[in-house]
Amino acid sequence: MKLAELNRLPDLQVVAPATARTGWQQQHVRVDYTFPVVSTRDAFDIVNPDFRAVVTLREPQRRHRLAIFLDEGVARAMPGLVEQILAYLRFHHEAMELAGEIYLLPGGEVCKNDASLVERLLQALSERAIDRHSYSIAIGGGAVLDAVGYASAIFHRGVRHIRFPTTVLAQDDSGVGVKNAVNWQGQKNLIGTFSPPWAVINDARFIDILPSREKRAGLAEAVKVALIRDHAFFLMMEKQLPALAAFDSNVLNVVITRSASLHMHQIAHGGDPFESGSARPLDYGHWVAHKLERLTAHALSHGEAVAIGLVLDARYSCLAGLLPEGEDARIHRLLTQLGFDLWHAQLLAQDEQGDLLVLQGLREFREHLGGELTITLLAAIGSGVEVHEMDAGLVRAAIDWLHSKQANSVVLTD
């Protein structure tokens, strides 16, 4: 199906069920979503046609109005970016025009924690007279994409939204998905929508300028999706480990593209794109990660916490008899050689009763899923398996294993 068909009238079937009461009708509404994910470089170079092509996909003869929201951190890291965007719009003026000024907003969790930000974004869309035939453009990391995407999804019940993810984590995972959200009352992603974007443009130029820590953090999600879905992808990362650990741009771009494809395939073909059920296969390792992020007051980034969660749940999978012994050490080795620190003291933090605080993450994960606990573990590298309970003793044993690995590495370093 072509993107031009995105907003066509959905198929509507009205069937009266045999057991329905008098006056009841059963409606079945099917809505298909299709959006391009474009891998490119220097998207705002005036000779690069990708941005213009995405904007004019449906109405090539129309001049389109754009509201542009830009991550302040990206603007600082790329001092000439604003001028380059403006030059691109001037060069392609017959196809697009800027509505208002480019709106700068802070990135990171501070963006999603700001209770007033969504109202300001809605005000900006209103002042720019953005309608359903205009575009809301978000350029930034995952938090900016989340916040702007949420505002775009609820303004006029949804306006066309184009994402420019600027981090590895956003380009290989969150930015190519269908979720938007902000935090509320200290709870992550509590308010949000499932609303697919009009398009995603992954520009490799943004990745080039990232600090090593941010490049590394984004690789955790690539390792995750390889572990649950693609053994060959994991082997490729092992084989290319020296180049990947050095953030060779060619290898890194291949990994980002493959990871994005696997995430998109799961969303499109996993049978539950809007997460109405209890399974979250793409959240392998995340019950630990989400809790660690909060316990460390976000001193650990999401990707760093996910890396710990991946290896912890790999060890648990071995202890539970699901994953062959030794595969956990293999996963630990890959992540360690990519530069991840796979230990944090908060893994041993306890409450007043002496229970591990990290175990509260299981309860919180279950509540987030709607009451039934479903955790993805590993049956093999490249093959995830779902379980509905976790043994606290085995979790503690997995933590102790991680602790011993960390202690041994310190001894070897000394």
C-alpha positions as CSV (number, residue, x, y, z in Angstrom):
1,M,0.0,0.0,0.0
2,K,1.3,3.5,-0.9
3,L,1.7,6.2,1.7
4,A,-0.9,8.3,-0.2
5,E,-3.5,5.8,1.0
6,L,-2.6,6.4,4.6
7,N,-5.6,8.6,5.3
8,R,-8.1,6.8,3.1
9,L,-11.5,5.8,4.6
10,P,-11.0,2.6,6.6
11,D,-12.9,-0.5,5.7
12,L,-16.0,-0.8,7.8
13,Q,-18.0,-4.0,8.2
14,V,-21.2,-4.0,10.2
15,V,-22.3,-7.5,11.3
16,A,-25.0,-8.4,13.8
17,P,-23.6,-11.2,16.0
18,A,-25.9,-14.2,16.4
19,T,-25.9,-13.9,20.2
20,A,-26.3,-10.1,20.3
21,R,-29.2,-8.4,22.0
22,T,-31.8,-6.6,19.9
23,G,-30.4,-3.4,18.5
24,W,-26.7,-4.4,18.8
25,Q,-24.4,-4.1,15.9
26,Q,-20.8,-5.5,15.7
27,Q,-18.4,-3.1,14.0
28,H,-15.0,-4.1,12.6
29,V,-12.8,-1.2,11.6
30,R,-9.5,-1.8,10.0
31,V,-7.0,1.0,9.5
32,D,-3.7,0.3,7.7
33,Y,-0.6,2.4,8.4
34,T,2.3,2.7,6.1
35,F,5.3,5.1,6.6
36,P,8.8,5.3,5.2
37,V,11.9,5.0,7.3
38,V,14.7,6.7,5.2
39,S,18.4,6.1,5.9
40,T,20.4,9.0,4.5
41,R,23.2,11.4,5.2
42,D,23.1,15.2,5.3
43,A,19.4,15.4,5.0
44,F,19.5,19.2,5.0
45,D,22.0,19.5,2.2
46,I,20.0,21.4,-0.5
47,V,20.9,18.7,-3.1
48,N,19.6,15.8,-0.9
49,P,16.0,15.1,-2.1
50,D,14.9,12.9,0.8
51,F,13.3,15.4,3.1
52,R,11.4,17.1,0.2
53,A,10.3,13.8,-1.2
54,V,8.9,12.7,2.2
55,V,6.9,16.0,2.6
56,T,5.5,15.9,-1.0
57,L,4.7,12.2,-1.1
58,R,0.9,12.6,-1.0
59,E,0.5,16.1,-2.6
60,P,3.5,16.7,-4.9
61,Q,2.1,20.0,-6.3
62,R,1.3,21.6,-3.0
63,R,3.4,24.0,-0.9
64,H,3.5,22.5,2.6
65,R,3.7,24.3,5.9
66,L,6.1,23.0,8.5
67,A,6.4,23.6,12.2
68,I,9.9,22.6,13.2
69,F,10.9,21.6,16.8
70,L,14.6,21.2,17.4
71,D,16.5,19.7,20.4
72,E,18.6,22.5,22.0
73,G,21.4,20.0,22.6
74,V,21.6,19.1,18.9
75,A,21.5,22.8,17.9
76,R,24.5,23.5,20.3
77,A,26.4,20.5,18.9
78,M,25.8,21.5,15.3
79,P,26.1,25.4,15.3
80,G,25.2,25.8,11.7
81,L,22.2,23.5,11.7
82,V,19.5,26.1,12.0
83,E,20.9,28.1,9.1
84,Q,21.2,25.0,7.0
85,I,17.6,24.0,7.6
86,L,16.5,27.5,6.7
87,A,18.6,27.4,3.5
88,Y,17.1,24.0,2.6
89,L,13.6,25.5,3.0
90,R,14.5,28.5,0.9
91,F,16.0,26.4,-1.9
92,H,12.8,24.1,-1.9
93,H,10.4,27.0,-1.3
94,E,8.0,25.9,-4.0
95,A,7.4,22.7,-2.0
96,M,7.7,23.8,1.6
97,E,7.6,26.8,3.9
98,L,8.4,27.3,7.6
99,A,5.5,28.3,9.8
100,G,6.8,30.6,12.5
101,E,10.3,30.3,13.9
102,I,12.1,27.0,14.6
103,Y,11.1,26.1,18.2
104,L,14.0,25.1,20.4
105,L,13.3,22.8,23.4
106,P,15.5,21.0,25.9
107,G,16.2,17.3,25.3
108,G,16.6,14.4,27.7
109,E,14.2,13.3,30.5
110,V,13.9,17.0,31.7
111,C,11.9,17.5,28.5
112,K,9.5,14.6,29.3
113,N,9.3,15.6,33.0
114,D,8.2,19.2,32.3
115,A,4.5,19.2,33.1
116,S,4.0,22.4,31.1
117,L,5.9,21.4,28.0
118,V,3.0,19.7,26.2
119,E,0.8,22.8,26.6
120,R,3.6,25.0,25.2
121,L,4.0,22.7,22.2
122,L,0.3,22.7,21.6
123,Q,0.4,26.5,21.8
124,A,3.2,26.6,19.3
125,L,1.3,24.4,16.9
126,S,-1.8,26.6,17.3
127,E,0.1,29.9,16.8
128,R,1.6,28.4,13.6
129,A,-1.9,27.4,12.4
130,I,-0.8,23.8,11.8
131,D,-3.6,21.7,10.4
132,R,-4.0,18.1,9.2
133,H,-2.4,19.0,5.9
134,S,0.6,20.7,7.5
135,Y,3.6,19.0,9.2
136,S,5.1,18.9,12.7
137,I,8.8,18.1,12.4
138,A,10.8,16.9,15.4
139,I,14.6,16.9,15.3
140,G,16.2,15.4,18.4
141,G,16.8,12.5,20.7
142,G,14.1,10.1,21.9
143,A,12.7,12.4,24.6
144,V,12.1,15.2,22.1
145,L,10.6,12.9,19.6
146,D,8.3,11.5,22.3
147,A,7.1,14.9,23.6
148,V,6.6,16.5,20.2
149,G,5.0,13.3,18.8
150,Y,2.5,13.3,21.7
151,A,1.6,16.9,21.1
152,S,1.3,16.3,17.4
153,A,-0.9,13.2,18.0
154,I,-3.5,15.1,20.1
155,F,-3.5,18.4,18.2
156,H,-6.5,18.4,15.8
157,R,-6.7,14.7,16.8
158,G,-3.4,14.1,15.0
159,V,-1.4,16.1,12.5
160,R,1.3,14.8,10.1
161,H,4.5,14.2,12.1
162,I,8.0,13.6,10.7
163,R,10.8,12.4,13.0
164,F,14.5,13.1,12.6
165,P,16.1,10.9,15.4
166,T,19.5,12.2,16.3
167,T,20.8,9.4,18.6
168,V,21.7,5.8,18.0
169,L,19.0,4.8,20.5
170,A,16.3,6.7,18.6
171,Q,17.4,5.7,15.2
172,D,17.7,2.0,15.9
173,D,14.7,1.6,18.2
174,S,12.4,4.2,19.7
175,G,12.3,6.7,16.8
176,V,11.1,4.1,14.3
177,G,8.2,2.9,16.4
178,V,4.6,4.0,16.9
179,K,4.7,5.3,20.5
180,N,4.7,8.8,21.9
181,A,4.6,9.8,25.6
182,V,5.6,12.1,28.4
183,N,6.3,11.3,32.1
184,W,3.7,12.2,34.7
185,Q,3.9,12.3,38.5
186,G,7.3,10.6,38.4
187,Q,6.1,7.7,36.3
188,K,7.8,7.1,32.9
189,N,5.7,7.3,29.8
190,L,2.4,7.4,31.8
191,I,0.7,9.8,29.4
192,G,0.9,9.1,25.7
193,T,-0.5,7.7,22.4
194,F,0.1,5.0,19.9
195,S,0.3,7.1,16.7
196,P,2.5,6.2,13.8
197,P,4.5,9.0,12.2
198,W,4.2,10.2,8.7
199,A,7.8,9.4,8.1
200,V,11.2,8.8,9.9
201,I,14.4,10.2,8.5
202,N,17.6,8.6,9.9
203,D,20.4,11.0,9.1
204,A,23.9,9.5,9.7
205,R,25.4,12.9,10.1
206,F,23.7,13.3,13.5
207,I,25.4,10.1,14.7
208,D,28.8,11.2,13.7
209,I,28.8,14.0,16.2
210,L,27.6,12.0,19.2
211,P,29.8,11.5,22.2
212,S,31.1,7.9,22.6
213,R,28.9,7.3,25.6
214,E,25.7,8.0,23.6
215,K,26.8,5.9,20.6
216,R,27.5,3.0,23.0
217,A,24.2,3.4,24.9
218,G,22.2,3.0,21.7
219,L,23.9,-0.2,20.8
220,A,22.2,-1.9,23.8
221,E,18.9,-2.0,21.9
222,A,20.6,-3.5,18.8
223,V,22.1,-6.2,21.0
224,K,18.6,-6.7,22.6
225,V,16.8,-7.2,19.3
226,A,19.5,-9.5,18.0
227,L,19.2,-11.7,21.2
228,I,15.5,-12.2,20.8
229,R,15.1,-12.2,17.1
230,D,18.3,-12.6,14.9
231,H,21.1,-15.0,15.7
232,A,23.0,-14.0,12.5
233,F,22.8,-10.3,13.6
234,F,24.4,-11.2,16.9
235,L,27.2,-13.1,15.1
236,M,27.8,-10.2,12.8
237,M,28.3,-7.9,15.8
238,E,30.7,-10.4,17.4
239,K,32.6,-10.6,14.1
240,Q,32.7,-6.8,13.7
241,L,33.4,-6.2,17.4
242,P,36.6,-4.2,17.1
243,A,35.2,-1.9,14.5
244,L,31.9,-1.6,16.3
245,A,33.6,-0.8,19.6
246,A,35.5,1.9,17.8
247,F,32.3,3.3,16.4
248,D,33.4,2.8,12.8
249,S,30.7,4.8,10.9
250,N,30.1,2.2,8.2
251,V,29.7,-0.7,10.6
252,L,27.6,1.4,13.0
253,N,25.2,2.5,10.2
254,V,24.7,-1.1,9.2
255,V,23.9,-2.1,12.8
256,I,21.5,0.8,13.2
257,T,19.7,-0.1,9.9
258,R,19.4,-3.7,10.8
259,S,18.2,-3.0,14.3
260,A,15.6,-0.6,13.1
261,S,14.4,-3.2,10.6
262,L,14.0,-5.8,13.3
263,H,12.2,-3.5,15.6
264,M,9.8,-2.4,12.8
265,H,9.2,-6.0,11.8
266,Q,8.2,-6.9,15.3
267,I,5.8,-4.0,15.6
268,A,4.2,-4.6,12.2
269,H,4.1,-8.4,12.3
270,G,4.1,-9.3,16.0
271,G,0.3,-9.2,16.1
272,D,0.0,-6.4,18.8
273,P,1.4,-3.1,17.4
274,F,-0.5,-1.0,20.0
275,E,0.3,-3.3,22.9
276,S,-3.2,-4.3,23.9
277,G,-2.0,-7.6,25.3
278,S,0.5,-8.4,28.0
279,A,3.5,-9.5,26.0
280,R,6.3,-7.0,25.3
281,P,9.1,-9.0,23.5
282,L,10.9,-5.8,22.6
283,D,11.2,-5.0,26.3
284,Y,13.6,-7.9,27.0
285,G,15.9,-6.8,29.8
286,H,13.8,-3.7,30.5
287,W,12.1,-4.7,33.8
288,V,15.5,-4.4,35.4
289,A,16.5,-1.4,33.3
290,H,13.5,0.8,34.1
291,K,14.0,0.2,37.8
292,L,17.7,0.8,37.7
293,E,17.2,4.1,35.9
294,R,15.0,5.3,38.8
295,L,17.2,3.9,41.5
296,T,20.2,5.7,40.1
297,A,18.2,8.9,39.5
298,H,19.1,8.5,35.8
299,A,22.8,8.5,36.5
300,L,22.6,5.4,34.3
301,S,21.2,6.2,30.9
302,H,18.5,4.1,29.4
303,G,20.9,2.2,27.1
304,E,23.4,1.6,30.0
305,A,20.6,0.2,32.2
306,V,19.3,-1.9,29.4
307,A,22.7,-3.5,28.9
308,I,22.7,-4.6,32.5
309,G,19.2,-5.9,32.2
310,L,20.1,-7.9,29.1
311,V,22.9,-9.8,30.7
312,L,21.1,-10.2,34.0
313,D,18.1,-11.8,32.3
314,A,20.5,-13.9,30.2
315,R,22.0,-15.3,33.3
316,Y,18.6,-15.9,34.8
317,S,17.6,-17.7,31.6
318,C,20.6,-20.1,32.2
319,L,19.7,-20.6,35.8
320,A,16.1,-21.4,34.9
321,G,17.3,-24.0,32.4
322,L,16.1,-22.1,29.3
323,L,19.4,-20.9,27.8
324,P,22.5,-23.2,27.4
325,E,25.1,-22.6,30.0
326,G,27.9,-20.4,28.7
327,E,25.8,-18.3,26.4
328,D,25.3,-15.8,29.2
329,A,29.1,-15.3,29.5
330,R,29.2,-14.8,25.7
331,I,26.6,-12.0,25.9
332,H,28.4,-10.5,28.9
333,R,31.7,-10.6,26.9
334,L,30.2,-8.8,23.9
335,L,28.6,-6.0,26.0
336,T,31.8,-5.6,28.0
337,Q,34.0,-5.3,24.9
338,L,31.6,-2.7,23.5
339,G,32.5,-0.7,26.6
340,F,29.5,-1.2,28.9
341,D,29.9,-1.3,32.7
342,L,27.6,-4.2,33.6
343,W,27.4,-3.6,37.3
344,H,25.8,-1.0,39.5
345,A,25.7,-1.0,43.3
346,Q,21.9,-0.3,43.3
347,L,21.4,-3.9,42.2
348,L,22.0,-4.8,45.8
349,A,20.0,-2.0,47.4
350,Q,17.4,-3.2,49.9
351,D,14.3,-1.9,51.5
352,E,13.6,-1.9,55.2
353,Q,12.5,-5.5,55.1
354,G,15.8,-6.6,53.5
355,D,14.2,-7.2,50.1
356,L,16.0,-6.1,46.9
357,L,14.6,-2.9,45.6
358,V,15.2,-3.9,42.1
359,L,12.7,-6.7,42.5
360,Q,10.0,-4.0,42.8
361,G,10.6,-3.6,39.1
362,L,8.7,-6.8,38.4
363,R,5.6,-5.6,40.2
364,E,5.8,-2.2,38.4
365,F,6.4,-4.0,35.1
366,R,3.3,-6.2,35.7
367,E,1.2,-3.1,36.6
368,H,2.4,-1.4,33.4
369,L,1.3,-4.5,31.4
370,G,-2.2,-4.5,32.9
371,G,-1.9,-7.0,35.7
372,E,-0.4,-10.1,34.1
373,L,3.3,-10.5,34.3
374,T,4.9,-11.5,30.9
375,I,8.7,-11.4,30.8
376,T,10.8,-12.3,27.7
377,L,13.8,-14.5,28.4
378,L,16.1,-16.4,26.1
379,A,15.8,-19.9,24.8
380,A,18.8,-19.3,22.6
381,I,20.7,-16.4,21.2
382,G,18.3,-15.1,18.6
383,S,15.2,-16.7,20.2
384,G,13.1,-15.2,22.9
385,V,10.7,-17.1,25.1
386,E,7.9,-15.7,27.4
387,V,7.4,-16.6,31.1
388,H,4.8,-15.4,33.5
389,E,6.7,-15.6,36.8
390,M,10.2,-14.9,38.0
391,D,11.9,-16.6,41.0
392,A,13.3,-14.1,43.4
393,G,16.0,-16.5,44.5
394,L,17.2,-17.0,40.9
395,V,17.1,-13.2,40.3
396,R,19.4,-12.8,43.4
397,A,21.7,-15.5,42.1
398,A,21.9,-13.8,38.7
399,I,22.8,-10.5,40.5
400,D,25.5,-12.3,42.5
401,W,26.9,-13.7,39.2
402,L,27.1,-10.2,37.8
403,H,28.7,-9.0,40.9
404,S,31.4,-11.7,40.8
405,K,32.0,-10.9,37.1
406,Q,32.6,-7.3,38.1
407,A,34.9,-8.2,41.0
408,N,37.0,-10.5,38.8
409,S,37.4,-7.8,36.2
410,V,38.7,-5.4,38.8
411,V,41.2,-8.0,40.0
412,L,42.4,-8.6,36.5
413,T,42.7,-4.9,35.8
414,D,44.7,-4.4,39.0
